[in-house]
Amino acid sequence: MCGIAGIYGNPDSDAVRAMIEAMRHRGPDDRGLYADDTAVLSQARLAIIDTSAGGHQPMATDNGLVQIVYNGEIYNFESKRQLLELKGYTFNTASDTEVVLKLYEEYGEEFFSHLRGIFALAIYDKRGGPGREKLLLGRDQFGIKPLLYSKVGEGIVFASELKGLLASGKISRRIDPQALQQLLSLGSIYQPKTLVEGVLALPSAHYLRVDQNGFHLKRYWSYGLDRISGLRQLPYQEQVAAFADALKESVKLQMIADVPVGAFLSGGVDSSLIVALMAREAGGHIKTYSVGFEEGAGAIDESHEAADIARLLETDHTRVVVTADDMLANFSRFVGGLDQPSVDGLNSYFVSQAAATGVTVSLSGTGGDELFLGYPWFAGVKNNLGNGGDIQRSRVERLLSRFSIANGRNPGSATGVVDPYAFREAFGRQYHCFGPSVGHSLLSRQLQRHVKQRSFAEDLEACDELSEAGLLDRSSVMCLNGYTRNQLLRDIDACSMTHSLEVRVPFLDTAIADFAFSLPVESKINITDRTLDPSASYSESGVKKIVCDVARRYLPNDFFDARAKRGFALPYADWMRGPLAEILEDTISATSVEKAGLFDPAAVARVNAEFHAGQRPWSHPWLLMITELWRRQVLAA
């Protein structure tokens, strides 16, 4: 895992060195730089596979005409290496980077379809001769590893983090007002936008080619239904057995490393199952980590349950209790670590800090809820918008009429398909922060004049990738492409890499995604009268049915029957009324807001007053506070 940076066209080695220095936390083990008259590439390395000097980057082909800088891990690199050796390729290192490079030599731009892993990479190819060089930027299928870029003249500057791009001195430090409105509405900024004007996130599952003919963006992977032929028709117990095998393989592949590997253990079924499979694969103790905290109103702490699971699975477990003093001591580093403001991330920061003391790689259960319908509100989608893939028109019309009529749209066609605009509007209300209207009203008067208020449907259009699927599979992909990719994964990457820790996510694997979308909905969720009840156990709620039935092989029955699925929440509200009160008041005071020019002082004052009166959730003032602190620490630095 690493930080990468570079410039193509008008190369500037000093600028690239400054970019890598700004991201030194991503790669404390090694630095490297390649430069010629067309491009500069650099990397800060966190050595995971082949920790020797053989893994040094930038790495070149034997003839020196192709250079790569690469952030990530390719889990199938050993099998791909064997195939390449059969084709006559020889290898000088044991690194997965060299396998990626030679896959590109063999398959050209089609090589992305051979990669199973997490990655962001840049390949500089000058085999065409002077004037015919090209740069490829590529990103993994789920958006687990970040890659940002900006066009500069006829060229491009790119980096793993926004902080890296800003350090180049070639990027404006102006806020993108449309992105700021989206941040307020949804709680995070959705790709390809970033909070800085002119800077884009390379979309997941895409690559960008830059050459003498310009910029060309191409998609190489997408979600799809029934890619595992016949799985949907198998008896359920055979589906369970097949899923157990698929997840075992994913966990086994993601444990490959030449450094210590551990796991985050929250106490929920996803992380508990991952740890159980890791323990079986390792044949002994593994290190696990969870975060607890001092008691507080609105706090949810599952770390005691995590400790119980750790004892059952005989892991070497560390439970870190976060106090208010710990939070204050780390708060500035946390804000600076966030590469863009977000409504969350602090829990990822502290569990990563704990894990980094004992391991270099940690596995996480992230993605299980989204792929296998673990959020109880998925049942609300099914109950309110239809039944599986069969739309109940009268119920849809009742629910969506306030959206569709207001926008002159028909909520359902003659074939019973929900209108895309209406569907996305309804989905947006499942998970958001301020929402479009309040988000727009919070902008300063000056910014409001330059920004059109966008609806949920407009902001979520790019997320609605599987529109031909039934409502729950469609909603699953909406969640993966929205909240998961743009908030959860981005926060995990930024906060873990602040501590030089690599996080891997076995559920977010192309083989697992293809499996999930080849299953009938009934194999993933069994909706009952208690599904939406926050006190229901896993068995009573019916969520993540197939995940739970695989986990029953490793965990006792009372795990599923006697404990509620509760989630995780730090005591943010208590902190903002207590130890963070002075920081909150400073950042959102009328003087500070007026000086920054991002928000409307009166609107911000109302949010603050309503929060202290118990009429607004903690997330509203928190996001305003974090955005201003981020502006001061990252953008204005």
TORMI-788250 format. One line per field, with one value per residue (C-alpha): residue number from 1; x, y, z. Coordinates in steps of 0.5 Angstrom, whole numbers, always signed. Layout:
N
pos NUM:...
u X:...
v Y:...
w Z:...
END
This chain:
637
pos 1:2:3:4:5:6:7:8:9:10:11:12:13:14:15:16:17:18:19:20:21:22:23:24:25:26:27:28:29:30:31:32:33:34:35:36:37:38:39:40:41:42:43:44:45:46:47:48:49:50:51:52:53:54:55:56:57:58:59:60:61:62:63:64:65:66:67:68:69:70:71:72:73:74:75:76:77:78:79:80:81:82:83:84:85:86:87:88:89:90:91:92:93:94:95:96:97:98:99:100:101:102:103:104:105:106:107:108:109:110:111:112:113:114:115:116:117:118:119:120:121:122:123:124:125:126:127:128:129:130:131:132:133:134:135:136:137:138:139:140:141:142:143:144:145:146:147:148:149:150:151:152:153:154:155:156:157:158:159:160:161:162:163:164:165:166:167:168:169:170:171:172:173:174:175:176:177:178:179:180:181:182:183:184:185:186:187:188:189:190:191:192:193:194:195:196:197:198:199:200:201:202:203:204:205:206:207:208:209:210:211:212:213:214:215:216:217:218:219:220:221:222:223:224:225:226:227:228:229:230:231:232:233:234:235:236:237:238:239:240:241:242:243:244:245:246:247:248:249:250:251:252:253:254:255:256:257:258:259:260:261:262:263:264:265:266:267:268:269:270:271:272:273:274:275:276:277:278:279:280:281:282:283:284:285:286:287:288:289:290:291:292:293:294:295:296:297:298:299:300:301:302:303:304:305:306:307:308:309:310:311:312:313:314:315:316:317:318:319:320:321:322:323:324:325:326:327:328:329:330:331:332:333:334:335:336:337:338:339:340:341:342:343:344:345:346:347:348:349:350:351:352:353:354:355:356:357:358:359:360:361:362:363:364:365:366:367:368:369:370:371:372:373:374:375:376:377:378:379:380:381:382:383:384:385:386:387:388:389:390:391:392:393:394:395:396:397:398:399:400:401:402:403:404:405:406:407:408:409:410:411:412:413:414:415:416:417:418:419:420:421:422:423:424:425:426:427:428:429:430:431:432:433:434:435:436:437:438:439:440:441:442:443:444:445:446:447:448:449:450:451:452:453:454:455:456:457:458:459:460:461:462:463:464:465:466:467:468:469:470:471:472:473:474:475:476:477:478:479:480:481:482:483:484:485:486:487:488:489:490:491:492:493:494:495:496:497:498:499:500:501:502:503:504:505:506:507:508:509:510:511:512:513:514:515:516:517:518:519:520:521:522:523:524:525:526:527:528:529:530:531:532:533:534:535:536:537:538:539:540:541:542:543:544:545:546:547:548:549:550:551:552:553:554:555:556:557:558:559:560:561:562:563:564:565:566:567:568:569:570:571:572:573:574:575:576:577:578:579:580:581:582:583:584:585:586:587:588:589:590:591:592:593:594:595:596:597:598:599:600:601:602:603:604:605:606:607:608:609:610:611:612:613:614:615:616:617:618:619:620:621:622:623:624:625:626:627:628:629:630:631:632:633:634:635:636:637
u +0:+3:+2:+3:+4:+6:+6:+5:+6:+10:+14:+16:+21:+21:+13:+12:+17:+13:+7:+10:+13:+6:+3:+9:+5:+2:+9:+14:+19:+22:+21:+23:+22:+23:+23:+24:+22:+15:+13:+15:+13:+14:+12:+12:+12:+9:+12:+7:+9:+16:+19:+26:+29:+26:+19:+22:+18:+17:+18:+20:+20:+26:+27:+26:+20:+14:+14:+9:+7:+2:-2:-5:-5:-7:-9:-9:-2:+1:-4:-3:+5:+4:+0:+5:+11:+8:+8:+15:+16:+21:+21:+26:+22:+17:+13:+6:+8:+12:+6:+2:+7:+8:+0:+0:+6:+2:-6:-5:-11:-15:-10:-15:-20:-15:-14:-17:-15:-15:-11:-10:-4:-1:+3:+7:+8:+13:+14:+11:+17:+17:+11:+7:+8:+2:-1:-6:-9:-13:-17:-20:-27:-30:-26:-23:-16:-16:-14:-15:-13:-13:-12:-6:-5:-5:-2:-5:-2:-5:-4:-7:-9:-12:-6:-1:-4:-5:+3:+4:+3:-1:-8:-12:-15:-22:-28:-32:-39:-43:-39:-40:-47:-47:-43:-48:-54:-51:-46:-40:-38:-39:-34:-32:-33:-28:-29:-23:-25:-22:-20:-23:-23:-22:-28:-28:-28:-25:-18:-16:-12:-8:-4:-3:-10:-13:-16:-20:-24:-26:-30:-27:-32:-39:-44:-49:-54:-53:-46:-46:-50:-55:-54:-61:-64:-60:-63:-62:-57:-53:-52:-50:-44:-42:-42:-38:-33:-33:-32:-26:-22:-23:-21:-15:-13:-13:-9:-3:+3:+10:+8:+4:-4:-10:-17:-22:-27:-33:-38:-42:-43:-39:-33:-34:-34:-28:-24:-27:-25:-18:-17:-18:-14:-8:-9:-7:-8:-9:-9:-16:-18:-24:-26:-30:-31:-33:-41:-45:-52:-53:-47:-47:-41:-40:-33:-35:-39:-33:-28:-33:-32:-25:-25:-29:-24:-18:-15:-10:-15:-14:-20:-18:-22:-23:-24:-25:-18:-16:-21:-18:-11:-12:-17:-13:-9:-16:-18:-12:-12:-19:-17:-24:-29:-34:-40:-36:-29:-27:-28:-24:-18:-18:-19:-13:-9:-10:-8:-2:+1:+1:+0:+1:-5:-12:-18:-25:-32:-34:-39:-43:-49:-49:-48:-52:-58:-56:-58:-66:-68:-67:-74:-77:-75:-78:-84:-85:-83:-85:-84:-77:-77:-85:-87:-94:-96:-101:-96:-91:-96:-98:-90:-88:-93:-90:-84:-87:-93:-88:-84:-89:-86:-90:-88:-89:-90:-95:-90:-90:-82:-81:-79:-72:-72:-78:-74:-67:-71:-74:-68:-64:-69:-66:-59:-57:-55:-58:-62:-62:-66:-63:-56:-57:-60:-53:-49:-47:-51:-45:-45:-52:-52:-47:-50:-57:-60:-60:-65:-63:-64:-59:-54:-55:-56:-49:-50:-56:-52:-57:-63:-66:-65:-71:-71:-67:-61:-62:-62:-56:-52:-54:-51:-45:-44:-46:-45:-40:-36:-36:-36:-34:-29:-26:-26:-23:-17:-16:-16:-12:-7:-6:-3:+1:-4:-7:-14:-17:-24:-26:-33:-32:-29:-31:-32:-37:-40:-42:-44:-49:-52:-53:-57:-65:-67:-70:-63:-60:-66:-72:-76:-81:-85:-79:-74:-74:-74:-68:-68:-69:-63:-60:-65:-71:-69:-68:-62:-56:-59:-54:-48:-51:-52:-45:-43:-47:-42:-37:-41:-46:-53:-54:-50:-56:-61:-60:-56:-59:-56:-54:-49:-43:-43:-39:-41:-41:-47:-44:-37:-40:-43:-37:-30:-31:-36:-30:-28:-35:-37:-30:-31:-39:-39:-42:-35:-31:-37:-37:-29:-29:-35:-37:-44:-49:-48:-56:-57:-51:-53:-60:-57:-53:-59:-63:-58:-57:-64:-64:-68:-62:-58:-50:-48:-51:-46:-41:-41:-40:-35:-31:-31:-29:-23:-21:-21:-16:-12:-12:-14:-11:-5
v +0:+7:+14:+15:+22:+25:+30:+28:+34:+40:+35:+38:+34:+39:+39:+32:+31:+36:+32:+25:+29:+31:+24:+21:+17:+13:+10:+11:+5:+7:+13:+13:+18:+17:+23:+25:+30:+28:+25:+25:+19:+18:+13:+13:+6:+2:-5:-11:-16:-17:-12:-13:-7:-11:-8:-1:+4:+6:+0:-1:-6:-10:-5:+1:+4:+2:+5:+4:+7:+3:+3:-3:-11:-16:-22:-26:-24:-31:-35:-29:-30:-37:-36:-31:-35:-41:-35:-34:-28:-28:-25:-21:-20:-23:-17:-16:-10:-14:-18:-12:-9:-15:-16:-10:-12:-18:-15:-8:-4:-10:-12:-9:-14:-19:-16:-18:-13:-6:-1:+6:+6:+10:+7:+11:+8:+11:+5:+9:+13:+21:+25:+18:+17:+15:+15:+11:+12:+6:+5:-2:-4:-1:+5:+2:+6:+13:+17:+24:+28:+35:+37:+43:+45:+40:+35:+32:+32:+26:+24:+19:+25:+32:+34:+31:+35:+41:+41:+41:+48:+47:+47:+52:+52:+54:+51:+48:+50:+45:+40:+43:+43:+36:+35:+38:+35:+27:+28:+26:+28:+23:+22:+24:+31:+33:+39:+43:+46:+43:+37:+30:+23:+18:+14:+7:+1:+6:+8:+14:+15:+21:+22:+26:+25:+28:+25:+18:+15:+8:+3:-4:-7:-6:-10:-15:-20:-28:-28:-35:-39:-43:-40:-37:-44:-48:-50:-46:-50:-51:-43:-43:-48:-45:-38:-41:-43:-37:-33:-37:-36:-29:-29:-33:-29:-23:-26:-26:-21:-21:-17:-18:-19:-18:-16:-11:-14:-10:-16:-16:-22:-19:-18:-24:-29:-26:-27:-34:-36:-32:-36:-43:-41:-39:-45:-41:-34:-28:-20:-17:-10:-6:+1:+2:+9:+12:+12:+18:+19:+16:+12:+5:+1:-7:-7:-12:-17:-16:-19:-24:-27:-26:-30:-36:-35:-35:-29:-24:-18:-11:-7:+1:+5:+12:+18:+25:+26:+21:+25:+32:+30:+26:+31:+36:+30:+26:+33:+33:+26:+26:+28:+31:+33:+28:+27:+21:+17:+18:+11:+8:+13:+10:+3:+4:+7:+1:-4:+0:-2:-9:-11:-7:-10:-11:-14:-11:-14:-7:-9:-15:-10:-7:-14:-18:-13:-12:-5:-6:+0:-5:-8:-1:+0:-7:-6:+1:+1:-6:-14:-16:-15:-14:-7:-6:+0:+3:+3:+6:+12:+13:+14:+17:+22:+28:+27:+25:+30:+36:+34:+32:+25:+19:+14:+8:+6:+2:-4:-3:+0:+5:+12:+13:+20:+18:+12:+16:+21:+16:+13:+19:+20:+13:+16:+23:+29:+36:+34:+38:+44:+45:+44:+49:+54:+53:+56:+63:+68:+69:+61:+61:+65:+61:+54:+51:+47:+39:+34:+27:+24:+29:+27:+20:+19:+16:+11:+8:+3:-3:+0:-7:-11:-11:-6:-9:-11:-4:-1:-5:-2:+5:+4:+1:+7:+12:+12:+6:+8:+16:+16:+9:+7:+14:+15:+8:+9:+16:+15:+8:+11:+16:+11:+7:+1:-2:-4:-10:-12:-19:-18:-13:-17:-18:-26:-24:-19:-23:-28:-23:-21:-28:-30:-29:-23:-29:-32:-25:-22:-26:-20:-21:-16:-15:-13:-6:-7:-4:-9:-15:-21:-23:-29:-25:-19:-24:-19:-22:-29:-33:-29:-31:-38:-39:-36:-41:-46:-42:-38:-41:-40:-35:-30:-30:-31:-27:-21:-15:-12:-5:-2:+3:+10:+15:+20:+25:+29:+29:+31:+37:+39:+38:+38:+40:+46:+51:+48:+48:+55:+58:+54:+56:+63:+68:+72:+65:+63:+70:+70:+63:+65:+58:+58:+63:+65:+66:+59:+56:+59:+56:+49:+50:+53:+47:+42:+45:+44:+37:+38:+36:+30:+31:+30:+37:+41:+36:+37:+44:+44:+39:+43:+49:+46:+42:+48:+52:+46:+43:+48:+54:+51
w +0:-2:-4:-12:-15:-22:-27:-35:-40:-37:-32:-25:-21:-15:-15:-15:-9:-5:-7:-4:+2:+3:+3:+7:+12:+6:+5:+10:+8:+1:-4:-11:-17:-25:-29:-37:-41:-41:-35:-27:-23:-16:-10:-2:-1:+5:+4:+4:-1:-3:+3:+0:-5:-11:-10:-11:-15:-20:-23:-30:-36:-38:-44:-39:-44:-39:-32:-26:-20:-16:-10:-7:-7:-13:-9:-15:-17:-16:-21:-26:-25:-26:-33:-35:-34:-38:-44:-43:-38:-33:-26:-23:-16:-12:-12:-15:-18:-23:-24:-26:-30:-34:-35:-38:-43:-45:-45:-46:-43:-43:-37:-32:-33:-30:-23:-17:-11:-9:-13:-16:-21:-26:-32:-37:-44:-49:-53:-59:-59:-58:-59:-58:-50:-46:-39:-36:-29:-27:-20:-17:-18:-12:-11:-5:-6:-8:-14:-16:-22:-25:-32:-32:-39:-44:-39:-32:-25:-20:-13:-8:-4:-5:+0:-5:-11:-7:-5:-12:-13:-19:-17:-15:-7:-9:-6:-12:-9:-12:-9:-2:-3:-4:+2:+6:+3:+3:+8:+3:-4:-9:-15:-19:-16:-10:-6:-10:-16:-22:-18:-20:-17:-22:-22:-19:-25:-30:-33:-36:-42:-43:-50:-56:-58:-51:-45:-46:-40:-40:-36:-35:-30:-28:-23:-27:-25:-26:-28:-24:-28:-25:-18:-17:-18:-13:-7:-1:+3:-4:-4:+3:+1:-5:-1:+4:-1:-4:+2:+5:-2:-2:+6:+4:-2:+2:+8:+3:+6:+8:+14:+20:+18:+23:+23:+26:+30:+31:+34:+28:+24:+18:+22:+26:+20:+17:+23:+24:+17:+18:+25:+21:+15:+20:+24:+30:+34:+30:+32:+33:+35:+37:+40:+46:+49:+55:+56:+53:+51:+44:+44:+42:+44:+41:+44:+49:+45:+40:+46:+47:+40:+41:+47:+43:+37:+41:+38:+41:+42:+44:+46:+46:+50:+47:+52:+51:+53:+47:+42:+44:+43:+36:+34:+30:+26:+25:+21:+17:+16:+12:+5:+4:+10:+12:+17:+20:+20:+27:+29:+23:+26:+33:+31:+25:+30:+35:+30:+27:+33:+32:+25:+18:+14:+17:+14:+15:+15:+11:+5:+8:+9:+3:-2:+3:+5:+12:+13:+16:+12:+6:+8:+8:+1:+0:+4:+1:-6:-8:-7:-9:-17:-17:-17:-13:-17:-12:-6:-11:-13:-6:-3:-9:-11:-7:-12:-18:-19:-16:-22:-27:-27:-28:-22:-26:-33:-36:-35:-28:-27:-22:-26:-25:-22:-17:-15:-13:-10:-5:-4:-2:+4:+6:+8:+8:+12:+11:+4:-2:+1:+7:+4:-1:+4:+9:+3:+3:-1:-5:-7:-7:-13:-17:-15:-17:-12:-14:-12:-9:-16:-20:-14:-14:-22:-23:-17:-20:-24:-24:-26:-29:-23:-18:-12:-7:-12:-15:-8:-6:-12:-10:-3:-6:-11:-6:+2:+1:-4:-3:+5:+8:+4:+3:+11:+12:+7:+9:+17:+16:+12:+17:+21:+15:+16:+10:+10:+6:+5:+3:+2:-3:-8:-15:-14:-8:-12:-17:-12:-9:-15:-18:-11:-11:-6:-1:+0:+3:+7:+10:+12:+18:+22:+27:+21:+22:+30:+33:+38:+34:+34:+27:+27:+28:+23:+18:+15:+12:+12:+8:+11:+18:+16:+14:+20:+24:+22:+27:+32:+37:+36:+42:+38:+33:+37:+44:+41:+37:+31:+34:+30:+32:+34:+38:+43:+38:+42:+49:+46:+42:+48:+53:+51:+44:+45:+45:+38:+36:+38:+35:+28:+27:+30:+26:+25:+23:+18:+15:+14:+11:+6:+5:+10:+11:+19:+20:+18:+21:+28:+27:+26:+32:+37:+34:+36:+43:+44:+42:+35:+31:+30:+32:+25:+23:+27:+27:+19:+19:+24:+21:+14:+17:+21:+14:+11:+15:+16:+9:+4:+7:+9
END
